[in-house]
Amino acid sequence: DRIMASIEKGESRIQRRALNKKALDAKIARYKAPFHQLRIAYGTNKGKNYTEEEDRFLVCMLHKLGFDKENVYEELRASVRNAPQFRFDWFIKSRTGMEL
């Protein structure tokens, strides 16, 4: 019984990840140049940590690198560190893979 619950939990996690990937693909496909045109609707509770430009870059790079890879967040961290637009942005450059 416990094993079945664990299997179902894992399968729901896989399904949720597939839905997120599908939604990300659909959002990126709406724009010709998503790195510049992508708009993110925050609602009323936008955090004060990241700017819209940083969020846009993270979303686009996550799509470009592949959402379902094992070490995607470490690759995302490396691309943030190498991106010229964040050359002087020490806040985003100092984030770990998990924080991104």
Residue pairs with C-beta under 8 A, 6 or more apart in sequence:
17 67
17 68
20 67
21 67
21 68
24 59
24 62
24 63
24 67
25 63
27 38
27 59
28 34
28 38
28 59
28 60
28 63
31 37
31 38
34 56
34 59
34 60
34 63
35 56
35 57
35 60
38 56
38 59
38 60
40 52
40 55
40 56
40 59
49 91
50 58
50 92
53 85
54 86
54 89
54 92
57 80
57 83
57 85
57 86
58 76
58 80
58 100
61 76
61 79
61 80
62 72
62 76
65 72
65 75
65 76
65 79
66 72
69 75
73 97
73 98
73 100
74 97
76 97
76 100
77 95
77 96
77 97
77 100
80 86
80 92
80 93
80 95
80 100
81 93
86 92
86 93
